[in-house]
Amino acid sequence: MNSSTSHSSSDRLRQILTVAAIFGSIGVNALSNIVPPGGQTIGEIANTQFADLRILPANYAFAIWGLIYIGLIAFGFYQLRPDQRQNPVLRRVDYALIVACVAQAIWVYLFLAGQFWLSVVAMLAILISLIASYLWLGVGLRPVSRREKWSAHLPFGVYLGWISVATIVNVASALDASGWNGGGIAPEVWAIGLAIVAAGLAVWVLLTRSDFSFPGVIVWALVAVAVRQAAFASVSITAIGLVIGLLVLIGIQWAQRRTAR
């Protein structure tokens, strides 16, 4: 077997493993909701043990996983194409996504087992893998075909946006489970600070990459925080204010892009 054939076989295996990892991650998530190991689903744990967490978004926000999985399936089949087999960027992205999918499955069972700090480690593995993929793909930095945009750039922008939010909530949950009292700072103040951090990330992405998928997810999450925390005016009003500011900035960036074209 010559080196060209060997590389082709290796790339083919990588493509297949990427698709398997995507569907494996989806399967683990589905199974954890159908027959949760500890008797409670992730949502049930969040709504009971972490019900008082001020940065927790409303339940409907987690429906975004449906969109994330649709995007990942689209990417799985996109990278499976013969003309993408030796794409050097997708080689790296595939391996990173496999790590993210495995870490996602591990995270599910760590969280359900109440191992919240270990679940943070798994979450960070997902986050780092997605940041690397996002950078390698050059999301928002260069013009791409419609197919590449919908099958690669948008899925990773949405996935990274949500995992960025999830990481913030995951760390806050682990701290709460550890009995941390906020260092004397009110929970509402911490929630406002974390919401500002999330919005700041969205602004940074908008100004440096002109990617609308990442900040769009942050807007989605902040609206859900405002809805769930409606009883706490300072948190809810701050979240809505940040949403309005982000939408204005998104509108300005969109208009500038249209004008440039």
N, C-alpha and C positions, 0 to 999 in steps of 0.2 A: 504493500500500500504506500503510495507516494505521499509527500507532505501535504499536497493540495487536497487529496482525497481525505486524509486524516483530519485536516482543519474543517473540511466540509461536514464530516461525520460529527466532529465535536460541536460545531455550530448547530447542527440539526438537533443533537441531544440537548444542548442548552435551550433551544427554542421550545422543545417539548417539555423540559423540566420547568420552564417559566409558566407555561400553560397549566401544568400539573400543580404548581405552587399556588397559582391564582385560584383554581377551583378547589384545591385543598383548603385554603384559607376560608373560602366561602362556606365550604362544607363544615369546617370546625365551628364557625360562627353560628351556622344554622343549627347544628347539633347541640350547641351549648344553650340554645333557646328552647329546643324541643325537649331535651333531657339534661338539664343542668346538673352537674356532678354533686353540688351541695344542696340542691333543691330550690335554689333561687337563681334567677337569670341576672345578667349584668344590670339590666334596667331596674329589677326589683331591689337589688343591693343598693343601687344609686338612690332610689326613692325611699329607702328605709334608713340604712346606715348613714347615708350622706345627704339626707333630706334637708338639713340645715346649712348645707354648703352654699354660700351666697353666689358663687360663680357658676353653679350648675345650671345648664340651660333646660328649657322645657323639653318634655319627652319627645315631642314631634321632631325636634332638631336631629335626632339620631336616625331619622328616615333617610338622611343624606347617604347612609351606607349603601342604600340601593343604587344611588347614582354613582358612588365610588366603585361598586362592584361591576356595574355596567361598563364604566370606563376602563376598568382593569381587564375585563373580558375583551373589549374592543382592542386594547393594546396587545393582549395575548395573541389574538388572531392577526393583528397588524405585524408584529415582530415574527410571526410564524411564516409570513410570505417568503417565497424563495428569493425575491429581490432584496430582502432585508437580512438574509441569512449571514452575510459577511459584513454587515454594517458595523463599523468599529464602535460607534457610540452605543448602539443597541446591545452590543456584547457586554459592555460595562453596566448598562442600565438593567439588563436581564438579570445579571448576577446580584445586583443590589436589590432588585425587586424580589428575587427568591429569598434573600435574607429578610426583607421586610415581611413577606408573607409567612415565613416560618416564625419570625418574632411575633407576628400578629396572633398566630395560633397559640403560641406559648403564653402571650399576654392574657388571652381569654381565660386560660385555666389557672394562671397565677392569680388573676383578679378574683375569679370565682372561689379560689381556695383561701382568699383573705390575705394573700401574700402581697400586700399593696406596694411595699418598697421594691420588691423584686419585679413587680409588674411595671414599675417606673423604669427599671433597667431595660426591660423588654421594649417598653414604649420608646425609650431613647434610641434603641437599635433600629426601630422602625423609622423614627424621625431622621436619624443620620443617613440611613439608606435612601430615604426619599429626598433629602436635601442634595445628596450626591447626584441622584438621578435627575433632579430638577436642573442642577447646574450643568451636567453633561449634555442634557437635551437643549440647553440654551433657551428655555421657555421665555417668551416675550422679548427676546433679543434679536431675532432674525425672522424674516418672512419665510413661511413654510407652506407646503401644499395643504389644501383643505383636508386631505386624508390624514396627513401627519398631525395637523392641528387637532382634529377631533379624536384621533386614535392614540396620540401620545402626549401632546402638550397639555390639552385640557384635562385628561385623566390624572396626570401627575400634579397639575396645579390644584385641582380639587382635593386630591388625596393628601397632598402636603398641607394645604390649608386646614383641613379638618384635623389631621394629626398634630398640627401646631397647637390648635385649640385643645385637643384631647390631652396633650402633654401637660399643659397648664392645669387642666382639671385633675389629671391623674396625680400630679405632685401635690396639689391642694388636698386631694382625697387621702393620700398617704400621710400627710401632715395631720389631718383631722383624725385619722384612725390611730395615730400615735399619741393623741391627746394633747397636741400642741395648742396652746391658747392664743396664738397670734402675737406673742411677745408684748401683750398689753395693748395691741392695736385692735380696734373693733373689726369684726368680720366684714362689715360693709366697706370699710376703708380698704381692706385687703382685696376685696372683690373689685372695687373701683380701680385699684392699681393694676390688677391683672387684666381687666378689660382694656385699660389704656395700653398695656404692653401688647395685647393682641391687635389692637387698632394700629399701634405704632408699626408693627410688623407689616400690616397691610399697606400702610402708607409707604413704607420703605420699598416694598415690592412694586407698588404702582409707579413710584418715581424713578426707580432704577431699571424696571423691566417692562413696564406697560402691559403687565399680565393682569387680566381682569378676573381670572378664575380663582386665584388665591384670595384676593380681597373680597370677592363675592361670597366666598365661604365664611370669611370673618364676619361679614355683614349678617349672614344667615344665623351664625352662632350668637352674635350680640343681640339680635332681635329676640332670639329664643331665651337669652338670659334676662332681657327686659320683661318678657312675658312671665317667666317663672318667678322672678323676683319683684313682681308688681307691688307686693306689700311693703317692699323696702324702697321708698321713693328715691333715695340717693343713688342706689345701684341702678334701678330701672331708668331714671332720668339720664344718668350718665351714659348708660348703654345706648339709649335712643339718641342722645346727642352725638355720640361717636358714630353711630350708624348714619345720621344725617350728614355729618362731616365727610365720611367715607363716600357716601353716594354723590355728594357734590364733587369731590375730587375725582371719582370715577367718571362722572359726566364731563368734567373738564378734560381729562385725559382722552376720553373717547372723542370729544369734539376736535381736539388737537390732532389726533390720529387721522380723523376723517379729512381735516383741512390739509394735512401733509400729503395725503393721497391725491 
